[in-house]
Amino acid sequence: MANTKSAIKAIRVSERRRLRNKPVRTAARSFVARAKKVIEKGGAEAVEAVRQAASVLDKAAQKGVIHKRTAARRKSRLMKKLHANQVGQK
């Protein structure tokens, strides 16, 4: 348990931030998972799903919920799957 007044306040602040960041992080994960599922099925809606997931990841990075390079890495992996799947279908 925290002993100093500043440490106690830091705990309160981090809890508030955690609660504020949680829905953004959850939404990002959901959109990425949904995009992966749509990519596996194939079809025209895969491109739109990836676009939405990329947008949500960018917004999460902009808010500081996830690091900008983490967002870039996740977007890159999604694009890689999308393009590999599209080439495989042709």
BABAPA-59613 format. One record per residue: residue in one letter; x, y, z of N, C-alpha, C, CB in turn. Coordinates in nm, 3 decimals, decimal comma, always signed. Glycine has a CB too. Layout:
SITE type     n.X     n.Y     n.Z    ca.X    ca.Y    ca.Z     c.X     c.Y     c.Z    cb.X    cb.Y    cb.Z
SITE    A       X       Y       Z       X       Y       Z       X       Y       Z       X       Y       Z
...
// end
This chain:
SITE type     n.X     n.Y     n.Z    ca.X    ca.Y    ca.Z     c.X     c.Y     c.Z    cb.X    cb.Y    cb.Z
SITE    M  +0,085  -0,119  +0,000  +0,000  +0,000  +0,000  +0,088  +0,124  +0,000  -0,096  +0,001  +0,122
SITE    A  +0,041  +0,226  -0,068  +0,116  +0,351  -0,077  +0,120  +0,421  +0,058  +0,054  +0,442  -0,184
SITE    N  +0,235  +0,480  +0,088  +0,254  +0,548  +0,216  +0,243  +0,699  +0,207  +0,388  +0,512  +0,273
SITE    T  +0,295  +0,755  +0,099  +0,296  +0,902  +0,090  +0,168  +0,954  +0,026  +0,418  +0,948  +0,009
SITE    K  +0,142  +1,081  +0,054  +0,023  +1,145  -0,001  +0,026  +1,146  -0,154  +0,010  +1,288  +0,053
SITE    S  +0,143  +1,172  -0,211  +0,155  +1,178  -0,357  +0,135  +1,041  -0,420  +0,292  +1,234  -0,396
SITE    A  +0,180  +0,936  -0,353  +0,162  +0,801  -0,406  +0,014  +0,761  -0,401  +0,247  +0,700  -0,326
SITE    I  -0,054  +0,802  -0,297  -0,197  +0,773  -0,285  -0,275  +0,845  -0,396  -0,250  +0,816  -0,145
SITE    K  -0,237  +0,970  -0,421  -0,301  +1,045  -0,528  -0,269  +0,982  -0,664  -0,256  +1,193  -0,526
SITE    A  -0,147  +0,937  -0,683  -0,108  +0,875  -0,809  -0,192  +0,751  -0,837  +0,042  +0,838  -0,807
SITE    I  -0,225  +0,677  -0,734  -0,310  +0,559  -0,748  -0,449  +0,600  -0,795  -0,319  +0,480  -0,615
SITE    R  -0,504  +0,706  -0,735  -0,636  +0,754  -0,775  -0,636  +0,800  -0,921  -0,682  +0,869  -0,684
SITE    V  -0,532  +0,874  -0,957  -0,521  +0,928  -1,093  -0,509  +0,814  -1,195  -0,401  +1,023  -1,104
SITE    S  -0,425  +0,715  -1,165  -0,406  +0,605  -1,259  -0,534  +0,524  -1,275  -0,291  +0,515  -1,213
SITE    E  -0,612  +0,512  -1,170  -0,739  +0,440  -1,178  -0,837  +0,516  -1,267  -0,799  +0,419  -1,037
SITE    R  -0,843  +0,648  -1,252  -0,930  +0,729  -1,339  -0,889  +0,715  -1,485  -0,927  +0,877  -1,298
SITE    R  -0,759  +0,721  -1,510  -0,709  +0,708  -1,648  -0,738  +0,570  -1,704  -0,559  +0,737  -1,654
SITE    R  -0,723  +0,468  -1,621  -0,750  +0,331  -1,665  -0,896  +0,316  -1,709  -0,717  +0,231  -1,552
SITE    L  -0,986  +0,372  -1,628  -1,128  +0,363  -1,660  -1,164  +0,443  -1,786  -1,211  +0,413  -1,543
SITE    R  -1,094  +0,553  -1,809  -1,120  +0,635  -1,928  -1,063  +0,567  -2,053  -1,058  +0,775  -1,911
SITE    N  -0,950  +0,498  -2,039  -0,885  +0,435  -2,154  -0,946  +0,301  -2,191  -0,739  +0,416  -2,125
SITE    K  -1,009  +0,235  -2,094  -1,057  +0,098  -2,116  -1,152  +0,085  -2,236  -1,126  +0,050  -1,993
SITE    P  -1,256  +0,170  -2,249  -1,346  +0,153  -2,364  -1,277  +0,176  -2,498  -1,463  +0,247  -2,352
SITE    V  -1,180  +0,265  -2,503  -1,109  +0,293  -2,627  -1,026  +0,172  -2,666  -1,018  +0,419  -2,613
SITE    R  -0,955  +0,115  -2,569  -0,871  -0,002  -2,593  -0,958  -0,123  -2,634  -0,787  -0,037  -2,467
SITE    T  -1,071  -0,140  -2,566  -1,161  -0,250  -2,597  -1,217  -0,237  -2,738  -1,275  -0,256  -2,495
SITE    A  -1,257  -0,116  -2,775  -1,310  -0,093  -2,909  -1,205  -0,124  -3,015  -1,359  +0,053  -2,924
SITE    A  -1,082  -0,083  -2,990  -0,974  -0,109  -3,086  -0,955  -0,259  -3,104  -0,842  -0,044  -3,039
SITE    R  -0,953  -0,333  -2,995  -0,938  -0,478  -3,003  -1,054  -0,541  -3,077  -0,926  -0,539  -2,863
SITE    S  -1,175  -0,493  -3,050  -1,294  -0,549  -3,115  -1,292  -0,526  -3,266  -1,420  -0,488  -3,055
SITE    F  -1,256  -0,404  -3,307  -1,252  -0,374  -3,449  -1,144  -0,456  -3,520  -1,228  -0,225  -3,471
SITE    V  -1,030  -0,475  -3,456  -0,922  -0,555  -3,515  -0,966  -0,700  -3,528  -0,793  -0,544  -3,430
SITE    A  -1,028  -0,754  -3,424  -1,075  -0,893  -3,427  -1,181  -0,911  -3,535  -1,131  -0,935  -3,289
SITE    R  -1,272  -0,815  -3,544  -1,378  -0,821  -3,646  -1,317  -0,817  -3,786  -1,478  -0,705  -3,628
SITE    A  -1,217  -0,732  -3,805  -1,151  -0,721  -3,936  -1,082  -0,852  -3,971  -1,050  -0,605  -3,936
SITE    K  -1,015  -0,914  -3,873  -0,948  -1,042  -3,899  -1,048  -1,148  -3,942  -0,871  -1,089  -3,773
SITE    K  -1,163  -1,150  -3,874  -1,266  -1,249  -3,906  -1,320  -1,227  -4,047  -1,380  -1,242  -3,803
SITE    V  -1,343  -1,102  -4,084  -1,396  -1,071  -4,217  -1,293  -1,102  -4,324  -1,438  -0,923  -4,225
SITE    I  -1,166  -1,078  -4,295  -1,059  -1,110  -4,390  -1,056  -1,260  -4,418  -0,922  -1,062  -4,337
SITE    E  -1,071  -1,340  -4,313  -1,070  -1,486  -4,329  -1,184  -1,531  -4,421  -1,083  -1,554  -4,192
SITE    K  -1,302  -1,470  -4,406  -1,415  -1,505  -4,491  -1,394  -1,458  -4,634  -1,544  -1,445  -4,435
SITE    G  -1,325  -1,345  -4,647  -1,304  -1,285  -4,779  -1,422  -1,197  -4,817  -1,283  -1,394  -4,884
SITE    G  -1,413  -1,135  -4,934  -1,523  -1,052  -4,981  -1,487  -0,905  -4,981  -1,645  -1,074  -4,896
SITE    A  -1,579  -0,827  -5,032  -1,556  -0,684  -5,049  -1,559  -0,609  -4,916  -1,659  -0,625  -5,144
SITE    E  -1,633  -0,661  -4,819  -1,644  -0,589  -4,692  -1,516  -0,596  -4,609  -1,760  -0,645  -4,611
SITE    A  -1,419  -0,678  -4,649  -1,292  -0,690  -4,576  -1,215  -0,558  -4,579  -1,207  -0,803  -4,636
SITE    V  -1,216  -0,493  -4,694  -1,143  -0,366  -4,709  -1,202  -0,261  -4,615  -1,148  -0,316  -4,856
SITE    E  -1,334  -0,255  -4,610  -1,402  -0,157  -4,523  -1,375  -0,188  -4,376  -1,553  -0,157  -4,550
SITE    A  -1,374  -0,315  -4,339  -1,349  -0,354  -4,200  -1,207  -0,315  -4,159  -1,370  -0,505  -4,182
SITE    V  -1,111  -0,334  -4,248  -0,972  -0,297  -4,218  -0,959  -0,146  -4,207  -0,877  -0,352  -4,328
SITE    R  -1,030  -0,074  -4,293  -1,025  +0,073  -4,289  -1,079  +0,124  -4,155  -1,107  +0,134  -4,406
SITE    Q  -1,190  +0,066  -4,109  -1,247  +0,107  -3,981  -1,154  +0,073  -3,865  -1,384  +0,039  -3,959
SITE    A  -1,094  -0,045  -3,870  -1,002  -0,086  -3,763  -0,882  +0,007  -3,759  -0,956  -0,231  -3,784
SITE    A  -0,829  +0,044  -3,874  -0,714  +0,135  -3,880  -0,751  +0,271  -3,822  -0,665  +0,151  -4,026
SITE    S  -0,872  +0,316  -3,851  -0,918  +0,445  -3,799  -0,927  +0,442  -3,647  -1,054  +0,482  -3,860
SITE    V  -0,983  +0,336  -3,592  -0,997  +0,324  -3,447  -0,859  +0,315  -3,381  -1,083  +0,200  -3,411
SITE    L  -0,767  +0,241  -3,444  -0,631  +0,231  -3,389  -0,562  +0,368  -3,389  -0,547  +0,130  -3,469
SITE    D  -0,580  +0,443  -3,498  -0,520  +0,577  -3,505  -0,576  +0,669  -3,396  -0,545  +0,639  -3,644
SITE    K  -0,706  +0,661  -3,373  -0,768  +0,745  -3,270  -0,718  +0,706  -3,131  -0,920  +0,734  -3,277
SITE    A  -0,702  +0,577  -3,107  -0,651  +0,531  -2,978  -0,508  +0,580  -2,957  -0,656  +0,377  -2,969
SITE    A  -0,428  +0,577  -3,063  -0,290  +0,625  -3,053  -0,287  +0,776  -3,031  -0,211  +0,588  -3,180
SITE    Q  -0,376  +0,846  -3,098  -0,381  +0,992  -3,085  -0,417  +1,033  -2,942  -0,483  +1,052  -3,185
SITE    K  -0,504  +0,954  -2,878  -0,544  +0,983  -2,741  -0,441  +0,936  -2,639  -0,677  +0,918  -2,711
SITE    G  -0,342  +0,862  -2,685  -0,238  +0,814  -2,594  -0,275  +0,685  -2,522  -0,208  +0,920  -2,492
SITE    V  -0,381  +0,621  -2,566  -0,424  +0,496  -2,504  -0,326  +0,385  -2,540  -0,568  +0,459  -2,547
SITE    I  -0,285  +0,382  -2,668  -0,180  +0,290  -2,711  -0,070  +0,372  -2,778  -0,235  +0,180  -2,810
SITE    H  +0,048  +0,316  -2,785  +0,160  +0,387  -2,846  +0,139  +0,395  -2,997  +0,294  +0,317  -2,813
SITE    K  +0,190  +0,500  -3,059  +0,166  +0,518  -3,203  +0,232  +0,408  -3,285  +0,218  +0,654  -3,248
SITE    R  +0,344  +0,356  -3,239  +0,409  +0,247  -3,313  +0,334  +0,116  -3,295  +0,554  +0,230  -3,268
SITE    T  +0,268  +0,099  -3,182  +0,184  -0,019  -3,161  +0,068  -0,016  -3,260  +0,131  -0,026  -3,014
SITE    A  +0,009  +0,102  -3,276  -0,101  +0,117  -3,371  -0,051  +0,089  -3,513  -0,163  +0,258  -3,363
SITE    A  +0,064  +0,141  -3,547  +0,120  +0,120  -3,681  +0,149  -0,028  -3,706  +0,249  +0,203  -3,698
SITE    R  +0,201  -0,096  -3,605  +0,232  -0,238  -3,618  +0,105  -0,320  -3,639  +0,307  -0,288  -3,494
SITE    R  +0,002  -0,290  -3,564  -0,124  -0,363  -3,577  -0,190  -0,337  -3,713  -0,221  -0,324  -3,464
SITE    K  -0,183  -0,212  -3,758  -0,238  -0,179  -3,889  -0,160  -0,252  -3,998  -0,235  -0,027  -3,914
SITE    S  -0,030  -0,257  -3,984  +0,054  -0,324  -4,082  +0,021  -0,472  -4,090  +0,202  -0,305  -4,047
SITE    R  +0,001  -0,535  -3,978  -0,033  -0,677  -3,976  -0,169  -0,703  -4,041  -0,034  -0,730  -3,832
SITE    L  -0,264  -0,612  -4,015  -0,395  -0,625  -4,079  -0,385  -0,612  -4,231  -0,492  -0,520  -4,023
SITE    M  -0,310  -0,512  -4,276  -0,293  -0,490  -4,420  -0,225  -0,611  -4,485  -0,212  -0,362  -4,446
SITE    K  -0,127  -0,665  -4,416  -0,055  -0,780  -4,468  -0,149  -0,899  -4,487  +0,060  -0,819  -4,372
SITE    K  -0,236  -0,923  -4,387  -0,333  -1,032  -4,398  -0,433  -1,005  -4,511  -0,409  -1,051  -4,265
SITE    L  -0,478  -0,882  -4,519  -0,574  -0,845  -4,622  -0,518  -0,870  -4,762  -0,615  -0,698  -4,607
SITE    H  -0,397  -0,822  -4,786  -0,336  -0,835  -4,918  -0,302  -0,981  -4,950  -0,210  -0,750  -4,927
SITE    A  -0,257  -1,055  -4,850  -0,226  -1,197  -4,872  -0,352  -1,273  -4,908  -0,160  -1,259  -4,747
SITE    N  -0,463  -1,239  -4,843  -0,590  -1,306  -4,869  -0,644  -1,269  -5,006  -0,692  -1,271  -4,761
SITE    Q  -0,629  -1,144  -5,045  -0,679  -1,099  -5,175  -0,600  -1,164  -5,290  -0,672  -0,947  -5,186
SITE    V  -0,470  -1,180  -5,271  -0,387  -1,244  -5,374  -0,423  -1,391  -5,385  -0,235  -1,227  -5,342
SITE    G  -0,451  -1,453  -5,271  -0,487  -1,594  -5,270  -0,620  -1,622  -5,337  -0,491  -1,644  -5,130
SITE    Q  -0,710  -1,523  -5,338  -0,842  -1,544  -5,398  -0,841  -1,526  -5,548  -0,942  -1,448  -5,337
SITE    K  -0,745  -1,452  -5,599  -0,742  -1,423  -5,744  -0,689  -1,540  -5,823  -0,657  -1,300  -5,774
// end
